[in-house]
Amino acid sequence: MPGAPPEVPRADATPADAVANLPAAAFDADLLLIGEVHDNAAQHRMRLRWLEALTARRRVVIALEQLDAAQQGALDRARSDDAAAAARGEPLGQRARRIAEAAGFDFRGWHWDYYRPVIELALRRDLPLVAANLSRAETMAVARGRASPEPPPAGWSADDQRALEDSIRAGHCGMLPESTIAPMAAAQRSRDARLARSIVDARARTGLPVVLLAGNGHVRRDIGVPRYLASLAPGARVLGIGLLEAGQEGAGPFDEVAVTAAAAREDPCRGLRKPVPPGSSTPAAQ
């Protein structure tokens, strides 16, 4: 990902116009999925304001794609220890970083300053945090055939498989060897299944609505997490919001869409002119 991003400011004060494009249904959803283009700072700022507004009105669980589900126990232990750190006067940012480290956050692969404010919000408002995703190692094992992928969701068709594979091609600038597409699609589908189970389990465990923060590819209604939710939580009110950049309006079907300006970035395809391991992604990909 390109160099150091600007710091994302905390959004304690949430003016009405900052959440004007947050659908009203978001305040009633049992499972709210909010997407992102991973390196778009404006989207992260807007989504943080949305979270401030949502959590001012209702208590929710916050689940993140960037945290490894296998580390949930370590995350919970770190949260238990956090009260003592807060009592010692430890800075909020330092406490948030410790939580993220416990949950497997990849500080080299993700812009920490885009996700730090979300974890700080959870700490300030004492909201449960869920490590929702397959780890990179687990994802790579599926993509390289060393682990079995998740079975497709109910009703998965050849058209669905083509749509998923096309999204993999597009997300990697059409530069991947064709032999890698199907394994990477299996890995993506396995991540969607894990994300879906994580948020369904969190809702059952806490009785609270859950907000999943994930890349837009995971939020797509046709080939993403919602496909698994249809059978895992058939009675749940699910809302998926794609956060797209101008020019991406046709990027896939979502329940709702918000569009921002495109981020200023170097050519994301340039790095893919070198061999890319299966399971990797460009900054704006999934």
Secondary structure, DSSP 8 states (H G I E B T S, - for coil): --S---------S--GGGGTTS-GGGGT-SEEEE---TT-HHHHHHHHHHHHHHHHHS--EEEEEEEEGGGHHHHHHHHHHHHHHHHTT--HHHHHHHHHHHTT--TTTS-HHHHHHHHHHHHHTT--EEEEE--HHHHHHHHTTSS------TT--HHHHHHHHHHHHHHTTT-S-GGGHHHHHHHHHHHHHHHHHHHHHHHHHH-S-EEEE--HHHH-TTTSHHHHHHHHSTTS-EEEEEEEETT-TTS---SEEEEE-------TTGGGGS---TT---TT--
